[in-house]
């Protein structure tokens, strides 16, 4: 497993685990990041990433991307 922040752009990744506090997990879940779901990194700039998840594009910062394990 590795954090989403290290994923290669364009590759489809399966979310294995989501870390952080209960509040952070709930926030990521509301954005569409759920265990077993897929996430595709569109672009990455200085650790911040734009991710395609559930047919939507979501921008998350490096801290959040590190909590999502693929």
MMTF fields as JSON, N, C-alpha, C and O atoms, coordinates in Angstrom:
{
  "mmtfVersion": "1.0.0",
  "mmtfProducer": "UNKNOWN",
  "numBonds": 279,
  "numAtoms": 280,
  "numGroups": 70,
  "numChains": 1,
  "numModels": 1,
  "chainsPerModel": [1],
  "groupsPerChain": [70],
  "chainIdList": ["A"],
  "bondAtomList": [4, 2, 8, 6, 12, 10, 16, 14, 20, 18, 24, 22, 28, 26, 32, 30, 36, 34, 40, 38, 44, 42, 48, 46, 52, 50, 56, 54, 60, 58, 64, 62, 68, 66, 72, 70, 76, 74, 80, 78, 84, 82, 88, 86, 92, 90, 96, 94, 100, 98, 104, 102, 108, 106, 112, 110, 116, 114, 120, 118, 124, 122, 128, 126, 132, 130, 136, 134, 140, 138, 144, 142, 148, 146, 152, 150, 156, 154, 160, 158, 164, 162, 168, 166, 172, 170, 176, 174, 180, 178, 184, 182, 188, 186, 192, 190, 196, 194, 200, 198, 204, 202, 208, 206, 212, 210, 216, 214, 220, 218, 224, 222, 228, 226, 232, 230, 236, 234, 240, 238, 244, 242, 248, 246, 252, 250, 256, 254, 260, 258, 264, 262, 268, 266, 272, 270, 276, 274],
  "bondOrderList": [1, 1, 1, 1, 1, 1, 1, 1, 1, 1, 1, 1, 1, 1, 1, 1, 1, 1, 1, 1, 1, 1, 1, 1, 1, 1, 1, 1, 1, 1, 1, 1, 1, 1, 1, 1, 1, 1, 1, 1, 1, 1, 1, 1, 1, 1, 1, 1, 1, 1, 1, 1, 1, 1, 1, 1, 1, 1, 1, 1, 1, 1, 1, 1, 1, 1, 1, 1, 1],
  "groupList": [{"groupName": "UNK", "atomNameList": ["N", "CA", "C", "O"], "elementList": ["N", "C", "C", "O"], "formalChargeList": [0, 0, 0, 0], "bondAtomList": [1, 0, 2, 1, 3, 2], "bondOrderList": [1, 1, 2], "singleLetterCode": "X", "chemCompType": "L-PEPTIDE LINKING"}],
  "groupTypeList": [0, 0, 0, 0, 0, 0, 0, 0, 0, 0, 0, 0, 0, 0, 0, 0, 0, 0, 0, 0, 0, 0, 0, 0, 0, 0, 0, 0, 0, 0, 0, 0, 0, 0, 0, 0, 0, 0, 0, 0, 0, 0, 0, 0, 0, 0, 0, 0, 0, 0, 0, 0, 0, 0, 0, 0, 0, 0, 0, 0, 0, 0, 0, 0, 0, 0, 0, 0, 0, 0],
  "groupIdList": [1, 2, 3, 4, 5, 6, 7, 8, 9, 10, 11, 12, 13, 14, 15, 16, 17, 18, 19, 20, 21, 22, 23, 24, 25, 26, 27, 28, 29, 30, 31, 32, 33, 34, 35, 36, 37, 38, 39, 40, 41, 42, 43, 44, 45, 46, 47, 48, 49, 50, 51, 52, 53, 54, 55, 56, 57, 58, 59, 60, 61, 62, 63, 64, 65, 66, 67, 68, 69, 70],
  "secStructList": [7, 7, 5, 4, 4, 4, 7, 7, 6, 6, 7, 3, 3, 3, 7, 7, 3, 3, 7, 1, 7, 2, 2, 2, 2, 2, 2, 2, 2, 2, 2, 6, 7, 7, 6, 6, 7, 3, 3, 3, 3, 3, 3, 3, 3, 6, 6, 3, 3, 3, 3, 3, 3, 6, 6, 3, 3, 3, 3, 3, 7, 2, 2, 2, 2, 2, 2, 3, 3, 7],
  "xCoordList": [0.84, 0.0, 0.879, 1.986, 0.348, 1.04, -0.01, -1.165, 0.389, -0.56, -0.948, -0.165, -2.139, -2.629, -1.729, -1.653, -1.052, -0.179, 0.979, 1.585, 1.303, 2.386, 1.888, 2.694, 0.583, 0.022, 0.426, 0.617, 0.551, 0.87, -0.397, -1.448, -0.31, -1.481, -2.011, -1.241, -3.328, -3.964, -4.226, -5.015, -3.596, -3.799, -5.007, -5.208, -5.812, -6.94, -6.434, -5.761, -6.761, -6.299, -7.491, -8.496, -7.371, -8.414, -8.042, -6.915, -8.986, -8.747, -8.777, -9.783, -7.678, -7.54, -7.873, -8.438, -7.512, -7.68, -7.723, -7.072, -8.493, -8.532, -8.181, -8.838, -7.143, -6.673, -7.167, -7.93, -6.714, -7.079, -8.166, -8.618, -8.575, -9.609, -10.967, -11.113, -11.942, -13.289, -13.852, -14.552, -13.542, -14.016, -13.417, -14.123, -12.127, -11.443, -11.988, -12.253, -12.156, -12.693, -14.08, -14.384, -14.915, -16.275, -16.226, -16.985, -15.337, -15.2, -14.788, -15.371, -13.793, -13.333, -14.432, -14.599, -15.18, -16.294, -17.346, -17.892, -17.625, -18.6, -18.13, -18.948, -16.82, -16.268, -16.282, -16.079, -16.524, -16.587, -15.472, -15.441, -14.548, -13.437, -13.881, -13.946, -14.187, -14.615, -13.737, -13.282, -13.511, -12.705, -13.365, -14.566, -12.559, -13.067, -13.415, -13.579, -13.531, -13.827, -12.571, -11.471, -12.738, -11.583, -11.327, -12.234, -10.067, -9.649, -8.569, -7.646, -8.694, -7.704, -7.134, -7.871, -5.818, -5.165, -5.121, -4.576, -5.699, -5.693, -4.398, -3.666, -4.118, -2.869, -2.383, -3.148, -1.101, -0.487, 0.47, 1.357, 0.288, 1.162, 1.579, 0.737, 2.858, 3.41, 2.701, 2.484, 2.343, 1.693, 0.19, -0.477, -0.37, -1.823, -2.281, -1.609, -3.425, -3.858, -5.304, -6.133, -5.58, -6.949, -7.241, -6.521, -8.316, -8.631, -10.018, -10.958, -10.137, -11.451, -11.956, -11.343, -13.078, -13.675, -15.183, -15.791, -15.784, -17.236, -17.727, -18.685, -17.066, -17.457, -17.383, -17.966, -16.683, -16.479, -14.989, -14.202, -14.617, -13.22, -13.167, -13.938, -12.237, -12.106, -10.659, -9.742, -10.453, -9.102, -8.891, -9.704, -7.794, -7.463, -6.006, -5.177, -5.705, -4.331, -3.479, -3.982, -2.197, -1.256, -1.551, -1.419, -1.95, -2.276, -3.398, -3.306, -4.454, -5.589, -5.179, -5.578, -4.39, -3.956, -3.103, -3.115, -2.362, -1.533, -2.37, -1.912, -3.575, -4.447, -5.185, -5.718, -5.212, -5.889, -4.841, -3.939, -4.976, -4.009, -4.547, -5.696, -3.689, -4.088, -3.199, -3.367],
  "yCoordList": [-1.19, 0.0, 1.245, 1.257, 2.281, 3.574, 4.681, 4.452, 5.882, 6.997, 7.434, 7.292, 7.953, 8.432, 9.524, 9.688, 10.268, 11.346, 10.823, 11.598, 9.505, 8.919, 8.219, 7.665, 8.231, 7.532, 8.215, 9.43, 7.427, 7.961, 8.52, 7.88, 9.706, 10.278, 9.355, 8.761, 9.244, 8.439, 6.999, 6.331, 6.496, 5.112, 5.001, 5.84, 3.961, 3.717, 2.95, 1.928, 3.444, 2.833, 2.453, 3.163, 1.336, 0.911, 1.406, 1.211, 2.041, 2.57, 1.406, 0.703, 1.204, 0.083, 0.475, -0.315, 1.714, 2.137, 3.658, 4.339, 4.182, 5.629, 5.88, 5.366, 6.673, 6.96, 8.309, 9.0, 8.663, 9.957, 9.819, 8.718, 10.965, 10.99, 10.632, 10.587, 10.383, 10.054, 11.191, 10.953, 12.427, 13.596, 13.632, 13.905, 13.359, 13.353, 12.223, 12.426, 11.036, 9.899, 10.222, 9.912, 10.843, 11.196, 12.223, 12.12, 13.208, 14.224, 13.578, 13.88, 12.696, 12.031, 11.135, 11.05, 10.467, 9.628, 10.473, 10.063, 11.652, 12.554, 13.03, 13.332, 13.098, 13.489, 12.33, 12.532, 11.104, 9.939, 8.939, 7.918, 9.205, 8.29, 7.214, 7.462, 6.02, 4.917, 3.696, 3.497, 2.889, 1.675, 0.768, 0.502, 0.301, -0.54, 0.246, -0.334, 1.561, 2.419, 2.693, 2.31, 3.352, 3.671, 5.171, 5.983, 5.509, 6.902, 6.998, 6.184, 7.998, 8.232, 9.63, 10.616, 9.712, 11.013, 11.66, 11.091, 12.854, 13.588, 14.392, 14.257, 15.224, 15.984, 16.081, 15.926, 16.341, 16.506, 17.685, 17.727, 18.655, 19.824, 20.069, 20.348, 19.967, 20.218, 19.38, 19.846, 18.152, 17.265, 17.348, 16.394, 18.474, 18.61, 17.888, 17.942, 17.211, 16.402, 16.697, 17.064, 16.527, 16.526, 15.078, 14.45, 14.56, 13.143, 12.954, 13.668, 11.987, 11.61, 10.466, 9.401, 10.71, 9.7, 9.753, 10.817, 8.619, 8.525, 9.544, 10.273, 9.593, 10.474, 11.96, 12.774, 12.331, 13.737, 13.996, 13.077, 15.251, 15.638, 16.391, 17.32, 15.97, 16.544, 16.956, 16.193, 18.17, 18.633, 18.442, 18.885, 17.78, 17.598, 17.968, 17.866, 18.399, 18.788, 17.561, 16.441, 17.795, 16.7, 15.918, 14.695, 16.6, 15.917, 14.911, 13.773, 15.33, 14.439, 13.288, 12.147, 13.567, 12.529, 11.482, 10.315, 11.884, 10.928, 9.994, 8.907, 10.393, 9.575, 8.495, 7.546, 8.646, 7.683, 6.696, 7.064, 5.438, 4.413, 3.578, 3.137, 3.372, 2.59, 1.374, 0.58],
  "zCoordList": [0.0, 0.0, 0.0, 0.538, -0.618, -0.632, -0.605, -0.963, -0.181, -0.165, -1.584, -2.524, -1.719, -3.01, -3.583, -4.801, -2.719, -3.194, -4.052, -4.792, -3.968, -4.761, -6.022, -6.769, -6.275, -7.441, -8.74, -8.783, -9.785, -11.11, -11.755, -11.704, -12.36, -13.034, -14.124, -14.879, -14.196, -15.226, -14.847, -15.515, -13.804, -13.375, -12.459, -11.581, -12.667, -11.779, -10.559, -10.693, -9.383, -8.136, -7.269, -7.233, -6.575, -5.644, -4.254, -3.8, -3.586, -2.24, -1.252, -1.147, -0.529, 0.407, 1.842, 2.598, 2.21, 3.602, 3.658, 2.865, 4.601, 4.82, 6.273, 7.178, 6.493, 7.847, 8.34, 7.665, 9.532, 10.109, 11.159, 11.476, 11.69, 12.725, 12.113, 10.891, 12.96, 12.487, 11.637, 10.652, 12.026, 11.283, 9.874, 8.903, 9.769, 8.468, 7.599, 6.414, 8.177, 7.423, 6.874, 5.723, 7.698, 7.279, 6.143, 5.18, 6.256, 5.211, 3.888, 2.846, 3.918, 2.696, 2.118, 0.901, 3.008, 2.556, 1.843, 0.819, 2.39, 1.759, 0.387, -0.482, 0.195, -1.107, -2.104, -3.301, -1.599, -2.482, -2.292, -2.979, -1.373, -1.13, -0.14, 1.064, -0.65, 0.204, -0.086, -1.212, 0.944, 0.796, -0.238, -0.179, -1.183, -2.263, -3.509, -4.582, -3.384, -4.533, -5.339, -4.941, -6.464, -7.302, -7.32, -7.138, -7.545, -7.642, -8.713, -8.752, -9.581, -10.631, -10.436, -10.454, -10.248, -10.118, -11.5, -12.446, -11.604, -12.874, -12.986, -13.965, -11.987, -11.941, -10.504, -9.553, -10.377, -9.065, -9.129, -9.981, -8.215, -8.155, -6.717, -5.864, -6.443, -5.103, -4.04, -2.921, -4.386, -3.433, -3.432, -3.033, -3.871, -3.972, -5.227, -6.257, -5.149, -6.281, -6.672, -5.839, -7.964, -8.467, -8.819, -9.596, -8.229, -8.332, -8.931, -8.581, -9.838, -10.352, -9.474, -9.399, -8.819, -7.951, -8.137, -8.012, -8.433, -8.672, -9.691, -9.436, -10.853, -11.957, -11.626, -12.343, -10.563, -10.201, -10.065, -9.839, -10.204, -9.954, -8.642, -8.405, -7.79, -6.452, -6.25, -6.554, -5.733, -5.398, -3.906, -3.094, -3.548, -2.132, -1.904, -2.808, -0.681, -0.374, -0.05, 0.038, 0.123, 0.333, 1.604, 1.611, 2.691, 3.937, 3.748, 4.21, 3.072, 2.828, 1.917, 2.151, 0.885, -0.055, 0.643, 0.252, 1.674, 2.426, 3.288, 3.64, 3.632, 4.471, 3.672, 4.248, 2.343, 1.476, 0.962, 0.21, 1.38, 0.998, -0.165, -0.153, -1.168, -2.342, -2.467, -3.393]
}
